[in-house]
Amino acid sequence: MNTKESIANDELLMIANQLIQDHEAYIDGMRANSVEERGGVLIFKGEYFLDDNGLPTEKTTAVFNMFKYLAHQLSPKFTLGK
C-alpha cells in the first residue's frame, strides 16, 4: 500500500519552489504562492504572467505547465496536513 506523507502548506511550497528553480523550464520570477488539495491532487497557484489587459502571454503556458508538473510529481508523495 502506498501512503502519502502529511506535510504543512509552507513546507510543501518550499519543496515545490525548489523544484521550480531546478527545472530547465524555469523562468525568472516563477514560483508557487499557494497550494490546496482536491480529491488527493495538489493544486499549485501563483503569478501567471498575464499582460496589462489580463490576457495570457507565452510565459503563461510555461507557468501552467510547471504547476501541472508539480501536481504530478508531488501529489503521489504528499497530502496537506491539518
PAZAPA-4460 file (N, C-alpha, C; in steps of 0.05 Angstrom, whole numbers, plus 32768, in hexadecimal, padded with zeros to 4 digits):
% residues 82
    n_x    n_y    n_z   ca_x   ca_y   ca_z    c_x    c_y    c_z   seq   type   mol
   8011   7FE8   8000   8000   8000   8000   8012   8019   8000     1      M     A
   800B   802C   7FF0   801A   8045   7FED   800E   805A   8000     2      N     A
   801D   8064   8013   8013   8079   8025   8021   8093   8020     3      T     A
   8011   80A8   8022   801C   80C3   801D   8025   80CF   8038     4      K     A
   803A   80E0   8037   8043   80EE   804E   8033   8107   8052     5      E     A
   8029   810B   806A   801B   8124   8071   802F   813A   8074     6      S     A
   8029   8151   8068   803C   8167   8067   802D   8182   806A     7      I     A
   803A   8195   8077   802E   81B0   807A   8030   81BF   8060     8      A     A
   801E   81D2   805B   801E   81E1   8042   8038   81EF   803D     9      N     A
   8043   81FD   8051   805C   820C   804D   8073   81FA   8046    10      D     A
   8074   81E3   8053   808A   81D0   804D   8088   81C5   8031    11      E     A
   806F   81BF   8028   806B   81B5   800D   8072   81CA   7FF8    12      L     A
   806B   81E3   7FFE   8071   81F9   7FEC   8090   81FD   7FE9    13      L     A
   809E   81F8   7FFF   80BC   81FA   7FFD   80C6   81E4   7FEA    14      M     A
   80BC   81CC   7FED   80C4   81B6   7FDB   80BD   81BC   7FBE    15      I     A
   80A4   81C5   7FBA   809A   81CB   7F9F   80AB   81E1   7F92    16      A     A
   80B1   81F6   7FA1   80C0   820C   7F95   80DD   8204   7F8F    17      N     A
   80E8   81F2   7F9F   8103   81E8   7F98   8102   81D7   7F7E    18      Q     A
   80ED   81C7   7F7B   80E9   81B8   7F62   80E7   81CB   7F4A    19      L     A
   80D8   81E1   7F4E   80D5   81F4   7F39   80F0   8200   7F31    20      I     A
   80FF   8209   7F45   8118   8216   7F3F   812C   8203   7F32    21      Q     A
   812A   81E9   7F39   813D   81D5   7F2E   8135   81CB   7F12    22      D     A
   811C   81D2   7F0A   8112   81C7   7EF0   811D   81D7   7ED9    23      H     A
   8122   81C9   7EC3   812D   81D6   7EAB   811B   81EB   7E9E    24      E     A
   8101   81E9   7EA4   80EE   81FD   7E99   80E9   8214   7EAB    25      A     A
   80F9   8217   7EC0   80F6   822D   7ED3   80F8   8248   7EC6    26      Y     A
   80E6   825A   7ECD   80E6   8276   7EC4   80E9   8287   7EDD    27      I     A
   80FB   829B   7EDB   80FF   82AD   7EF2   80E5   82B8   7EFC    28      D     A
   80E1   82B5   7F16   80C8   82BF   7F23   80B3   82A9   7F26    29      G     A
   80B7   8292   7F1A   80A3   827C   7F1B   80A4   8270   7F37    30      M     A
   808D   826F   7F44   808C   8262   7F5E   806F   825B   7F66    31      R     A
   806C   8247   7F77   8052   8240   7F81   804E   8250   7F9B    32      A     A
   8037   825D   7F9D   8031   826D   7FB4   801D   8260   7FC7    33      N     A
   800E   824D   7FBD   7FFB   823F   7FCD   7FF6   8223   7FC2    34      S     A
   7FEB   8212   7FD3   7FE5   81F6   7FCB   7FCC   81EE   7FDA    35      V     A
   7FBB   81DF   7FCC   7FA4   81D2   7FD9   7FA1   81B6   7FCE    36      E     A
   7F91   81A7   7FDB   7F8E   818B   7FD3   7F71   8185   7FCD    37      E     A
   7F6C   8179   7FB6   7F51   8171   7FAE   7F51   8155   7FA4    38      R     A
   7F43   8143   7FB1   7F41   8127   7FA8   7F5C   811A   7FA7    39      G     A
   7F6E   8121   7FB9   7F88   8115   7FBA   7F9C   8121   7FA7    40      G     A
   7F95   8136   7F99   7FA7   8143   7F86   7FAE   815E   7F91    41      V     A
   7FC8   8164   7F92   7FD2   817E   7F9B   7FD0   8192   7F84    42      L     A
   7FC5   81A9   7F8A   7FC1   81BE   7F76   7FD1   81D6   7F7E    43      I     A
   7FE4   81DD   7F6E   7FF6   81F3   7F73   7FED   820C   7F64    44      F     A
   7FF1   8223   7F72   7FE9   823D   7F66   7FFF   8251   7F6A    45      K     A
   8000   8264   7F58   8013   827A   7F59   800F   828D   7F42    46      G     A
   8022   829E   7F3E   8021   82B2   7F28   8021   82A4   7F0D    47      E     A
   800F   82AC   7EFB   800D   82A0   7EE1   8018   82B1   7ECA    48      Y     A
   8025   82C8   7ED1   8032   82D9   7EBD   801E   82E2   7EA7    49      F     A
   8007   82EC   7EB0   7FF3   82F6   7E9D   7FFC   8312   7E93    50      L     A
   7FF2   831B   7E7C   7FF9   8335   7E72   7FE9   834A   7E80    51      D     A
   7FEC   8364   7E78   7FDE   837A   7E85   7FC0   8378   7E83    52      D     A
   7FB6   836A   7E6F   7F99   8366   7E6B   7F8F   834D   7E78    53      N     A
   7FA0   833F   7E87   7F98   8326   7E94   7F97   830E   7E82    54      G     A
   7FA4   8310   7E6B   7FA4   82FA   7E58   7FBE   82EA   7E5A    55      L     A
   7FBC   82D0   7E53   7FD4   82BF   7E55   7FEA   82C8   7E43    56      P     A
   8003   82C3   7E4C   801A   82C7   7E3B   8027   82AC   7E37    57      T     A
   803D   82AB   7E28   804B   8291   7E24   8056   8286   7E3E    58      E     A
   805B   8298   7E51   8065   828F   7E6C   804E   8281   7E7B    59      K     A
   8035   8289   7E76   801E   827D   7E84   801D   825F   7E80    60      T     A
   8022   8256   7E68   8022   8239   7E62   8038   822B   7E71    61      T     A
   804F   8238   7E73   8066   822C   7E81   805F   8229   7E9F    62      A     A
   8052   823D   7EAA   804B   823B   7EC7   8036   8226   7ECB    63      V     A
   8021   8225   7EBA   800D   8211   7EBC   8019   81F5   7EBB    64      F     A
   802B   81F1   7EA8   8038   81D7   7EA5   8049   81D0   7EBE    65      N     A
   8056   81E4   7ECA   8066   81DF   7EE2   8054   81D7   7EF9    66      M     A
   803E   81E4   7EFD   802C   81DD   7F12   8020   81C1   7F0E    67      F     A
   801B   81BA   7EF5   8012   819F   7EEF   8028   818A   7EF5    68      K     A
   8040   8191   7EEF   8057   8180   7EF5   8059   817C   7F13    69      Y     A
   8056   8191   7F23   8057   818E   7F40   8041   817C   7F4A    70      L     A
   8029   817F   7F3F   8013   816D   7F48   8019   8150   7F42    71      A     A
   8025   814A   7F2B   802C   812F   7F24   8042   8124   7F35    72      H     A
   8055   8135   7F3C   806C   812C   7F4C   8066   8129   7F69    73      Q     A
   8057   813B   7F74   8053   813D   7F91   8039   8130   7F9C    74      L     A
   8024   812F   7F8C   800B   8123   7F95   800D   8106   7F9E    75      S     A
   801D   80F6   7F90   801F   80DA   7F99   802F   80D7   7FB4    76      P     A
   803E   80EC   7FBB   8050   80EA   7FD2   8045   80F7   7FEB    77      K     A
   8035   810C   7FE8   802D   811D   7FFF   800F   8121   8000    78      F     A
   8006   8126   8018   7FEB   8130   801D   7FED   8147   8031    79      T     A
   7FDC   815B   802E   7FDE   8172   8040   7FD5   816B   805C    80      L     A
   7FE6   8173   806F   7FDF   816F   808B   7FCB   8184   8094    81      G     A
   7FBE   817D   80AA   7FAA   818F   80B5   7FB6   81A5   80C6    82      K     A
***
